[in-house]
Amino acid sequence: MSRLVLGLGLTGLGLLLVVLGAFWLPHEAEALSGPPLAPPSWAHPFGTDWFGRDVLSRVMAGGRASWAVATLALAAGGTLGTLLGLVAGYFPGLGASLLLRAADALLAFPPVLLALLLAVLLGPGVPGVAVALALFNLPYFARLAHAGTLELRTREFVLAARSLGAGPGHILLRHALPNLASPLLVQATFSLATSLLAEAALSYLGLGVPPPHPTWGRMLGEAQTHLFRSPWPAVFPGLVLTGSVLGLNLLGDFLRDRLDPRLRRLP
């Protein structure tokens, strides 16, 4: 239960800053609102950066882009991967095997390296980063859905539905997918956390959302030259990013233990 509380608290704090930043910011994210590299104060709780911009406002504004790209990539990659896994599991054959081998090839690359390669090929910006991270998420969901569907296709309730004339689409959407919802939900929490980190890494390298829109990763990259003079422009984006990723991982661990009967702890 402590993991659930801590995970919800850390993730909720990061999302609170993002949602609040969509409606209100203490200062304009690009406005010069104070002296350069000022320490935290009442006027600037997270301090100011080297231009005198409010770090709290930039963290709140940057979270929108970071969470939006990560969520979009998760939705696209998770949906396509799950559909691919369902079809490949229900119709095993050469075509399905080739599709899964292609997904396995994506898994052979380190996550950030794969995203970096695709972002370079597709160009910096939201579309390139989102496609890169979606392709990174796709094989995990495909393998998970494929393994689950292979096991479910021979279960009695699926055979009964097939004998009553149910088509493949009905069986996959009404029987297979609901039974795979729990492991897919757990995978979604881990994939969202990894997507946040990957987006931050790409933005740190200058391949993420282009300026002037701030992101957590680019804030870290820009602040490194001033780290020893004033650490605040790097510390606070790093803390919020770390807290969000840690919170999502804790939620994933909790959901995995609660939803998988093999991992439930005996009272």
N, C-alpha and C positions, 0 to 999 in steps of 0.2 A: 504493500500500500504506500510505503514511503516513496518508492520509485514513481508511482502514479502521481502522487502529490507534487513531488519535485519536478517530474517531467511536465505536468500540466502548468506548474508555476513558471518554469523557465520558458516553455514554448508560448504560454499565454502572455508573458511579459514582452517577448519579442513581437508577437502579433499585435499586442496592445499599442506599442509604439508605431507599428505600421498602419494600423487602422486609424489611430488618432492623427497620424501625419497626413492622412488623406483629407482630413477636414480642418485641421488646425496645426500650425507650426509656430513655435515661439518667435522665430524670425524667418525671413525669406532665406531659403537654402543657399542662394548665391549672393545674398546681400552682405556688404561689409558692415557688420553690426557691432564691432568692438575692436579693441587693440589686437594686433597680431600676437598669436601664441600666448594668450592670457590664460591663467589657470582657472579651474572651476570656481564659480561664484554664483551669487543669487541671480544675477542677470544672465549668466551663461553657465548652467549647471555642469556641462561637459567641457567647458572652456571654449576657446576659439582656435582656429587654425592659423596658418602662416599669412593668410590674407585678411584675417579678422572676421571670418565667417563663423557662425555659431555651429559648433560641432553637434549639439543635440538635434538641431533642426536638420542638419545634413544626415545624421543617423536615421532619423524618422523618415526623411524623404528617400534616402537610399534603400531602406528596407522594402519600400514598395516595389522597386525594380527587382531587387534580389528575390523576394518571395514570389513575385509575379512570374519571372522567368522560370524559377524552380518548379512552381505549381503547374505552369503550362507544359513544361517538359515532362513532368510526372504524368499529367493527364494524357498527353499524346502517346508517350512511350508505354505507359501502363495499359492504355486501351488497345493499342495496336498489338503489343506483346501478348496480352491476354487472349485476344481474338485469334492470333496466330497459334498460340498454344492449344486453345480449344479445338480448332479445326485440325491441327496436326495430331492431336491426341485421339480425336474421334475417327479420323480417316488416316490411319497409319499407312504409309506407302513411300514410294521413292520421292514424290514431290514434297511431302511433309518432312522427310528425312533431310532433303537438301535445304529446306528452309531453316530447319533447326541447326544444321551444320553451319549455315551462314550466321545464325545467332551465336553459336559457340565461337565463331571466329571473332566476333565483337568482344566476347568475354576474354579473349586471349590478350587484349590490350589493357594496360593500366587505365583506370577510369579517367583520370585527368589528362593523360597523354592522348587518349582517344578523343576526348572533348576538345583538346587543344588542336589536334590535327584537323578535325572537322570544322572548327571555328576558323582556322587559317584558310581552309579550302572554300568555305562559304562566306567568309568575310566577317568583320566585327559587326556587332549590332544585335538587337533582340532576335530577329529570325535565325541568324546563324547560330547563336548560342542556344536557343530553344531547340532547334533541330539536332544540334550536337548532343545535348543532354537527353533529348528524347530517344535518340539511337542508343545512347549509353544505358538508359533504363529498360529498353525493349527486351533484350535477351533474358533478363532476370524474371520478368513476368511471363515470357514465353516458356521458359523451362519449367517454371512453377505450375502454370496452367496445363502444360503438356503432361507432366507427371501425374497431376491430379486427375485429368481427364482419362488417361490410360487406365487408371485404377477404377474410376467410376463407370466406365462404359460397360463393364461386365457385372455391375451390381444389379441386384434383383429389381430395384425400382426402375432402373433404366431399361432393363429387358422387358419389364411389364409395360412401360410406356411405349416401347417400340412395337410390342405385340398388339397394342391397341391402336396402332396406326400413326403414332406421333412421328413427325419428321425430325431430321437432324437439328434444324434450327430450334424447334420447340424443346427438344431434349437438352441441347446445350444451354439455352437461355433460361429454361424453367427448372432444370434439374442439376446440370453440372455446375453452372456458374454460382448459384446460391450455396452449394456445398464447398465451393472454393473461395467464398468471400472472406473467411477468416484468415487463411494464409496470405491472400492477396492484400488484405488490409495491413497486416503486419509488415509485409514487404513494402507497402506504400510509405509507411512511416520511415523506414530505413532509407528508401530511395529518395524521399524528399530531403532528408538530412544530407545525403551524399550530393544531391543536386545543388543544395545551398552552398556546400563547400566547393563544388566544381565551378559554379557560377562565380564565386568569390575568387577562385584561382584564375579563371579566365579574365575577369575584370582587373585583377592585380597585374596581369601581364599585358593589359591594354587591348584585349580581344572581347571584352564584354560590351555592356551598354555604353554607347559613346557619350562623351561630354556634351552638354553641361550637366546631364542628369547624374546625380551621385549614386554610387552603389557601395556596399560595404567593402568589397574587394578592392575597388579603385581607391577608396579612401585610405585603406591600409597601404597600398602601393605609393600613393602620393605623400603619405606622412612619414615614410621611412627615412627620408633625408633630414627630417627635423626631429627624429626620435630622441636624440640625446639632449636637445635644447628644450623640448617640450613634448612629453610622451602622450599627452591627452588626445590629440587627433588620431592616434593609432590605438590607444588603449581601449577607448569606449566602443568604437566599431568592432574591434576584436572581441571584446567581452560580450556584446550583444549577439554577434555571429556564433561565438562559442556556446553561449547559453541556449540559443535556439537549436543548434545541432545536438547538443547534449540532451536537451529536453525531448527532442524527437526520438533520439536513441533510447532514452529511458522509457518513453511511452511504447516504443516498439518491443522492448524487452518485457514490459509488463503485459502487453497484449499477447505476445507469444506464449508466455507462461500461463496466462488465463485461458486462452482459446485452444491451445494444444493439450489435449487430455494426457498425453504422454509426459508432459513437463509440469503438470499441476503438482504442487506440493501437498503431501498428505497432512491433514490437520494434526 
